[in-house]
Amino acid sequence: MEFFYKHSLPRLLFILQLLCFTSIGQALNSNVTALLVFGDSTVDPGNNNNLTTIFKANFRPYGREFANQIPTGRFSDGQLTTDFVASYLGIKKYVPPYLDPTLSVQELVTGVSFASGASGYDPLTPTLSNVIPISKQLDYFREYKKKIEPAIGNQGIENHINKALFVISAGTNDFVVNYYTVPIRRQSYSVSSYQQFLLQHVKEFIQGLWDEGARKIAVVGLPPMGCLPIVDTFSSNNTFTKRSCIERYSSVARDYNQMLQTELNEMQQNSANLGAKINYIDIYGPLFDMVQYPEKYGYEEVNVGCCGTGYVETSILCNRASIVCTDASKYMFWDAIHPTEMAYNAVFKAIRSTIDLITSG
C-alpha cells in the first residue's frame, strides 16, 4: 500500500488531471502527440527572454496582435507559423518556450519550442549573439524527456516521442549574421563549402533527434534572404529610392535549399523502413510569392518592416519609442527581418499539405 501511494497514486492523479485538459486529451489520442520545435527566431516563442543577449522581443510593440497584446518574446506582432501548426493539429493553441519556468507538466507533454532567436547550425553563430546553440537545444530535449517520463511512463515515452512532430527552422542567421557580416568563416570557407559545412551540422542534429526517438521530422529551408528588408538596406545601392530583393543572397538560399532537399531525401530513403518521415518544408516559395504578388495577400508594403523606418529595426531597435504602422496586416514584414503574423499564417497555409503528409498515418 505504501508503495502504491508513493509511486502509482501520483501518476494516477496526473492522468486524471490530464484528462481535464481537452486539447491535451485530444493530442494523446491523435496521430500526433506533441509538437517539438528547434531553431532560431522564426520559431522562438520566448526562450531568449531570460538570456543575457540583445536578441529579445519580450517588449512592445512586439506581440501587438497576440492575445491580450502580450509581448511574449515572439519576434513578430503575433503568432508564429508553428503556433498555427499546433492549433491545426489540435494539440494546443500556442507553442510555449521550454525555458518558461511557469510551464506545467501538462503543457510540456503536448510540446514546446527549444528555439532561440539569432541561433544557427554553425556553432559560431549563437556564440556571436550569446544565445542557445542547436546542440544545447538537443540537450534540453533530452532533459524534457526526463521531465515528462514520470507522467507518461517508461513504455509510453517511446511511443509519445515516435508520434511527435519535430520542426527544425534555422540557417538564415548563419549567413546574414555570421558568414556575410563577420569575416571569420569567409576566411576558411567559400559559399559552397560553407553550405556543405552547415548541411553536415543539419544531418548530425537530425541524427541526434533520431537517436532520441524522433520519427516525424520537418526541416525548414531558407527564405529568400535577399528579400529581407535589413539585407536590402545594407546591400543595395538604392536603399531609399528603389528597394528590391538582392539576388545574390537569394540565390545562395535557393542553392542551399536544393542541397538540403537532396540530403533529406537520402536520409528518408535510408530510414523509411524504420518508420521515418523526414521532409523538407519550403518557405522560400511562399515568401517569394508574397514579394512578387503582394496584392494576392492584401499587402501594401513588402520591402520594409512595419516597425520604425522598417529598414534596420529589429529586436531592441524596434521598441516602445518606435513609430509603428497602423495596420500590420498590410505589411509582409513586422520588423526588418521577421514576418508579420499575417505572413506567418500565409506560410502555414502554403505548407499545410506537407504537414499533412508527415503526420498522416
C-alpha positions as CSV (number, residue, x, y, z in Angstrom):
1,M,0.0,0.0,0.0
2,E,2.8,2.4,0.9
3,F,4.4,1.6,-2.5
4,F,1.1,2.4,-4.2
5,Y,0.8,5.8,-2.6
6,K,4.4,6.7,-3.2
7,H,4.5,5.6,-6.9
8,S,1.2,4.7,-8.5
9,L,-1.1,7.3,-6.9
10,P,0.8,10.4,-8.1
11,R,0.8,9.1,-11.6
12,L,-2.9,8.2,-11.4
13,L,-3.7,11.7,-10.2
14,F,-1.7,13.2,-13.0
15,I,-3.6,11.1,-15.6
16,L,-6.9,12.2,-14.2
17,Q,-5.8,15.8,-14.2
18,L,-4.5,15.4,-17.8
19,L,-7.9,14.3,-19.0
20,C,-9.4,17.5,-17.7
21,F,-7.5,19.3,-20.4
22,T,-9.5,18.7,-23.6
23,S,-6.8,19.7,-26.1
24,I,-4.2,17.5,-24.4
25,G,-6.6,14.6,-24.3
26,Q,-7.2,15.0,-28.0
27,A,-3.5,15.2,-28.7
28,L,-2.8,11.9,-26.8
29,N,-5.4,10.1,-29.0
30,S,-4.4,11.5,-32.3
31,N,-1.6,10.7,-34.9
32,V,0.5,13.5,-33.3
33,T,1.2,13.5,-29.6
34,A,3.3,16.7,-29.4
35,L,4.9,19.5,-31.4
36,L,8.6,19.9,-30.6
37,V,10.4,22.8,-32.2
38,F,14.1,23.7,-32.7
39,G,15.8,26.6,-34.4
40,D,16.0,30.4,-34.4
41,S,13.8,33.5,-34.1
42,T,11.3,32.2,-36.7
43,V,10.1,29.6,-34.1
44,D,11.3,31.1,-30.8
45,P,8.3,32.0,-28.6
46,G,10.4,33.5,-25.8
47,N,13.3,31.3,-24.8
48,N,15.6,34.3,-25.2
49,N,13.7,36.3,-22.6
50,N,16.0,35.5,-19.7
51,L,19.2,35.3,-21.6
52,T,21.9,37.9,-21.5
53,T,21.6,38.9,-25.1
54,I,20.2,41.9,-27.1
55,F,18.3,39.5,-29.3
56,K,14.9,39.6,-27.4
57,A,11.4,40.5,-28.3
58,N,9.6,40.5,-24.9
59,F,8.6,44.1,-25.0
60,R,6.2,46.3,-27.0
61,P,5.5,46.8,-29.8
62,Y,6.2,43.1,-30.3
63,G,3.1,41.0,-29.6
64,R,0.7,43.8,-30.6
65,E,-1.7,41.3,-32.3
66,F,-1.1,38.5,-29.8
67,A,-3.7,37.5,-27.2
68,N,-4.2,40.4,-24.8
69,Q,-1.4,42.3,-26.8
70,I,1.2,40.5,-24.7
71,P,4.8,40.7,-25.9
72,T,5.7,37.0,-25.3
73,G,9.2,37.0,-26.8
74,R,8.0,36.1,-30.3
75,F,9.8,38.1,-32.9
76,S,6.6,39.3,-34.6
77,D,3.4,41.2,-33.9
78,G,1.5,37.9,-33.2
79,Q,1.6,34.2,-33.7
80,L,4.3,32.2,-35.5
81,T,3.8,29.5,-38.1
82,T,4.4,26.8,-35.5
83,D,1.5,28.3,-33.4
84,F,-0.8,27.8,-36.4
85,V,0.5,24.3,-36.9
86,A,-0.1,23.4,-33.3
87,S,-3.7,24.7,-33.5
88,Y,-4.3,23.0,-36.8
89,L,-3.2,19.6,-35.4
90,G,-5.4,20.1,-32.4
91,I,-2.5,19.9,-30.0
92,K,-2.7,23.4,-28.4
93,K,-3.3,27.0,-29.4
94,Y,0.3,28.3,-28.9
95,V,3.6,26.6,-28.6
96,P,5.3,27.8,-25.4
97,P,9.0,28.3,-24.8
98,Y,10.7,25.4,-23.0
99,L,12.5,27.8,-20.6
100,D,9.3,29.3,-19.3
101,P,9.6,28.4,-15.6
102,T,5.8,28.5,-15.1
103,L,5.1,25.6,-17.5
104,S,3.1,22.8,-16.1
105,V,3.9,19.1,-16.9
106,Q,0.7,19.0,-18.9
107,E,1.9,21.9,-21.0
108,L,5.2,20.2,-21.5
109,V,3.6,16.9,-22.6
110,T,2.0,18.4,-25.7
111,G,5.1,20.2,-26.8
112,V,7.3,23.2,-26.5
113,S,9.8,25.1,-28.5
114,F,13.5,24.9,-27.7
115,A,14.4,27.5,-30.3
116,S,16.5,30.6,-29.7
117,G,16.4,33.8,-31.7
118,A,19.7,34.5,-33.5
119,S,20.8,30.9,-33.3
120,G,22.0,28.7,-36.1
121,Y,23.6,25.4,-37.2
122,D,27.1,26.8,-37.2
123,P,28.3,26.7,-33.6
124,L,29.9,30.2,-34.1
125,T,26.5,31.8,-34.9
126,P,24.9,31.5,-31.4
127,T,28.3,32.4,-29.8
128,L,28.3,35.7,-31.6
129,S,24.9,36.6,-30.1
130,N,25.1,34.7,-26.8
131,V,22.0,32.6,-27.5
132,I,21.2,28.9,-27.3
133,P,23.2,26.7,-29.7
134,I,21.4,24.0,-31.6
135,S,23.4,21.4,-29.7
136,K,22.2,22.8,-26.4
137,Q,18.6,22.7,-27.7
138,L,19.1,19.0,-28.2
139,D,20.4,18.7,-24.6
140,Y,17.2,20.5,-23.5
141,F,15.1,18.0,-25.4
142,R,16.8,15.1,-23.6
143,E,16.1,16.9,-20.3
144,Y,12.5,17.4,-21.5
145,K,12.1,13.6,-21.9
146,K,13.2,13.0,-18.4
147,K,10.7,15.6,-17.1
148,I,7.7,14.1,-18.8
149,E,8.6,10.4,-18.4
150,P,7.2,10.1,-14.8
151,A,3.8,11.2,-16.2
152,I,3.8,9.1,-19.3
153,G,5.8,6.1,-18.1
154,N,8.8,4.3,-19.5
155,Q,6.9,2.5,-22.2
156,G,4.7,5.4,-23.0
157,I,7.6,7.9,-23.6
158,E,8.9,6.0,-26.6
159,N,5.5,6.0,-28.3
160,H,5.0,9.6,-27.4
161,I,8.2,10.7,-29.0
162,N,7.8,8.5,-32.0
163,K,4.4,10.1,-32.7
164,A,5.5,13.7,-32.0
165,L,6.1,16.2,-34.8
166,F,9.6,17.7,-34.8
167,V,10.1,21.0,-36.6
168,I,13.6,22.5,-37.3
169,S,13.9,26.0,-38.6
170,A,17.3,27.6,-38.8
171,G,20.1,28.7,-41.1
172,T,19.3,32.3,-42.0
173,N,21.5,33.7,-39.2
174,D,24.4,31.5,-40.3
175,F,24.5,33.6,-43.4
176,V,23.1,37.0,-42.6
177,V,24.5,37.4,-39.0
178,N,27.6,35.3,-39.4
179,Y,29.1,34.5,-42.8
180,Y,28.3,37.8,-44.6
181,T,28.8,40.0,-41.6
182,V,31.7,38.6,-39.6
183,P,34.9,37.7,-41.7
184,I,35.9,34.6,-39.7
185,R,34.1,31.9,-41.7
186,R,34.8,33.6,-45.1
187,Q,38.5,33.2,-44.4
188,S,38.1,29.4,-44.3
189,Y,35.0,28.7,-46.4
190,S,33.7,29.5,-49.8
191,V,29.9,29.9,-50.1
192,S,29.6,26.4,-51.4
193,S,31.9,24.8,-48.8
194,Y,30.1,26.8,-46.0
195,Q,26.7,25.4,-47.3
196,Q,28.2,21.9,-47.0
197,F,29.5,22.7,-43.6
198,L,26.0,23.7,-42.4
199,L,24.4,20.7,-44.0
200,Q,26.7,18.4,-42.1
201,H,25.5,20.0,-38.9
202,V,21.9,19.6,-40.0
203,K,22.4,15.9,-40.6
204,E,24.2,15.5,-37.2
205,F,21.3,17.3,-35.5
206,I,18.7,15.1,-37.2
207,Q,20.7,12.0,-36.2
208,G,20.7,13.3,-32.6
209,L,16.9,13.6,-32.7
210,W,16.6,10.2,-34.3
211,D,18.7,8.6,-31.6
212,E,16.3,10.1,-29.1
213,G,13.2,8.6,-30.8
214,A,12.1,11.2,-33.3
215,R,10.5,9.8,-36.4
216,K,8.4,12.6,-37.9
217,I,10.8,15.4,-38.7
218,A,10.2,18.6,-40.8
219,V,13.2,20.6,-41.7
220,V,12.5,24.2,-42.9
221,G,14.6,25.6,-45.7
222,L,15.9,29.1,-46.0
223,P,13.8,32.1,-47.0
224,P,14.7,34.4,-49.9
225,M,17.4,36.1,-47.8
226,G,17.9,38.9,-50.4
227,C,14.3,40.0,-49.8
228,L,14.8,40.7,-46.0
229,P,14.5,44.4,-45.5
230,I,17.7,44.6,-43.5
231,V,19.6,42.8,-46.2
232,D,18.3,45.2,-48.8
233,T,19.2,48.2,-46.6
234,F,22.9,47.2,-46.2
235,S,23.4,45.6,-49.6
236,S,21.6,47.8,-52.1
237,N,22.9,50.9,-53.9
238,N,19.4,52.3,-53.9
239,T,18.4,51.7,-50.3
240,F,16.0,54.7,-50.2
241,T,14.9,55.2,-53.8
242,K,14.5,51.7,-55.2
243,R,14.2,48.9,-52.7
244,S,14.1,45.3,-54.0
245,C,15.4,41.8,-53.4
246,I,19.2,41.3,-53.6
247,E,19.5,38.3,-56.0
248,R,23.0,37.2,-54.9
249,Y,21.7,36.4,-51.4
250,S,18.5,34.8,-52.5
251,S,20.4,32.6,-55.0
252,V,22.6,31.3,-52.1
253,A,19.4,30.4,-50.3
254,R,18.0,28.5,-53.3
255,D,21.2,26.6,-53.8
256,Y,21.3,25.6,-50.1
257,N,17.7,24.6,-50.2
258,Q,18.3,22.3,-53.2
259,M,21.2,20.7,-51.4
260,L,19.2,20.3,-48.2
261,Q,16.4,18.6,-50.1
262,T,18.8,16.1,-51.6
263,E,20.3,15.3,-48.2
264,L,16.9,14.9,-46.6
265,N,15.6,12.7,-49.4
266,E,18.6,10.4,-48.9
267,M,18.0,10.3,-45.2
268,Q,14.4,9.5,-45.7
269,Q,15.1,6.7,-48.2
270,N,17.7,5.1,-45.8
271,S,15.3,5.1,-42.9
272,A,11.8,4.7,-44.4
273,N,11.6,1.1,-43.5
274,L,12.1,2.2,-39.8
275,G,9.0,4.4,-39.9
276,A,10.8,7.6,-40.6
277,K,9.2,10.7,-42.2
278,I,11.9,13.2,-42.9
279,N,10.6,16.0,-45.1
280,Y,11.7,19.4,-46.4
281,I,9.5,22.4,-45.7
282,D,9.6,25.0,-48.4
283,I,9.2,28.6,-47.2
284,Y,11.2,30.2,-50.0
285,G,8.4,29.7,-52.5
286,P,5.6,31.1,-50.4
287,L,7.6,34.1,-49.1
288,F,9.0,35.0,-52.6
289,D,5.4,34.8,-54.0
290,M,4.4,37.4,-51.4
291,V,7.1,39.7,-52.6
292,Q,6.3,39.2,-56.2
293,Y,2.5,39.3,-55.9
294,P,1.7,41.3,-52.8
295,E,-1.9,42.1,-53.9
296,K,-2.7,38.4,-53.6
297,Y,-2.1,38.6,-49.9
298,G,-3.5,42.1,-49.3
299,Y,-0.1,43.7,-48.7
300,E,0.7,47.3,-49.5
301,E,4.3,47.0,-48.4
302,V,6.8,44.1,-48.8
303,N,10.2,45.9,-48.8
304,V,10.2,47.5,-45.4
305,G,9.0,46.4,-41.9
306,C,6.0,47.8,-40.0
307,C,8.2,48.9,-37.0
308,G,10.1,52.2,-37.3
309,T,11.6,53.0,-40.7
310,G,11.4,49.3,-41.5
311,Y,14.9,49.5,-42.8
312,V,17.1,48.2,-39.9
313,E,14.9,47.9,-36.8
314,T,14.7,44.5,-35.2
315,S,14.8,43.4,-31.5
316,I,15.9,46.3,-29.2
317,L,15.8,48.7,-32.1
318,C,12.1,48.0,-32.5
319,N,10.8,49.3,-29.1
320,R,8.2,51.3,-27.3
321,A,9.6,54.5,-28.8
322,S,9.3,53.3,-32.3
323,I,6.6,54.6,-34.7
324,V,4.7,51.6,-35.8
325,C,2.4,51.2,-38.8
326,T,-1.4,51.3,-38.1
327,D,-2.3,48.1,-39.8
328,A,0.3,45.3,-39.8
329,S,-1.8,43.1,-42.0
330,K,-0.9,45.3,-44.9
331,Y,2.8,44.5,-44.3
332,M,4.7,41.3,-45.1
333,F,7.4,42.2,-42.5
334,W,6.9,43.2,-38.9
335,D,10.4,44.4,-38.4
336,A,13.4,44.5,-40.8
337,I,13.9,40.7,-40.6
338,H,10.8,38.9,-39.3
339,P,7.4,38.4,-41.0
340,T,4.1,39.6,-39.6
341,E,1.5,37.3,-38.1
342,M,-0.4,37.5,-41.5
343,A,2.7,36.4,-43.4
344,Y,3.4,33.6,-40.9
345,N,-0.2,32.4,-41.4
346,A,0.1,32.5,-45.2
347,V,3.3,30.4,-44.9
348,F,1.4,27.9,-42.7
349,K,-1.4,27.6,-45.3
350,A,1.2,27.0,-48.0
351,I,3.0,24.2,-46.1
352,R,-0.1,22.6,-44.7
353,S,-0.1,19.8,-47.2
354,T,3.4,18.9,-46.3
355,I,2.4,18.8,-42.6
356,D,-0.4,16.5,-43.5
357,L,2.0,14.2,-45.3
358,I,4.3,14.0,-42.4
359,T,1.6,13.5,-39.7
360,S,-0.8,11.2,-41.5
361,G,-0.9,7.5,-40.5
